C-alpha cells in the first residue's frame, strides 16, 4: 500500500491522471488495519485504472482538516483533482468494488 503525505498530496493525488482512492487512516484504528488486505487486493485488481493510497491522519493534519475527515477509516476518491466520492467505515472488498464501479 502506498502512503501519501501532506507534502505529496497535491502531486500524487490531485495531479494524478488516474482516479485515486485515498484511505484516511490511523495506527490506533482497528477497522483501518482490517481494511489493509482489502485495499491491497483492490489496488492489485484495479491497477492501471485506479490508484490506492493511504494517508495517516495523525502525521498529516493539513490534508485531513482540508477535507474535514472526522472518522476513520474514511475513503475518498479523487478524480481530476476533485473529491468525487466519500465513504466512511470498513467494508468487505465486494461492497467496496460495487461502490467504486461508477468511478473505474
N, C-alpha and C positions, 0 to 999 in steps of 0.2 A: 504494500500500500504506500502510495506516495504522500509525503507530508508537505504541506504548504504553509508558509508563514505570512505575517502581515506584510513584510517587505517584498515578498514574491507574488502576492495575491493578484496584483494588477496585471503582471505579465503572464503568469502561468494559468490564471483562471479567467480573468476578464478579457485577456488578449488571445485566448485560445481559439483556434479555428473550429475545434470540435466542441460539442456541449460538454460541460464539466459537472459532475456530481460531487459536491463537497459535503463531507460529514463533519459537522461541528461536534467535537468530541472532547473528553477529559479523561485523564488517567484514573480518576476516582469513580468513574461511571460504569457500573456493571453492564447495563444494556449496551453501552458503546463497545465494550470488549466482546460481547455476544455478537455484535454486527461485523467484527473483523473478518471472519471467514466468509460471511455472506458478501461483503463488499469485495473481497479478493476474488470470489467466483464471478461476480458481476463484472469486475474490471477485466478478467480474462475473457469472458464470453462476449463482451461488447467492445473489446479492443479494436481500435480503428474507427469506432462510431461514437464512443463516449469515453471521457477520461474520468477516473475516480480518484479523489484526493481527500485527505483528512486535514483538518485544522484544529489544533489544540487550543481550546478557548482560554485556558489559563495562561498560556505563553503568548497568545495573540489577541489581546483585548481590543485592539483598534478595529479589526475586521469583525469580530464578534459583536461589538457595540454598533458598528455601522449598519449591520443587518438585523439588529435588535433580536439576537438569539438569546433566549432565556432558558430553554430546556435542552437537555442532552439525552440522546443524540437528536440533532436537527439535521436534516438533509436538505440541501438547496441545489437546484440545478440552474446553472448559468449558461446562457446562450447569447453570443454576440455582445458580451459584456454586461448583460442584464440578468437578474434572477427571474426565472420563468416558472419555477415550481418550488414549493416548500412543503416538507413533511416532517412531523415530529414523532419520535418514538421508534423503538426497534420493530422490525417486521421480518417475516420469512422472505427468502430470496424470491419465491414465485410472486408474492404480493408486490415486492419492490419492483420487479421487472414489469409487472402489469401497470404499476403507476408510472413507469418510465416509458411505456410503449409509445405514447404520443410525442416523446422527445427524441428518441433514437430511431 
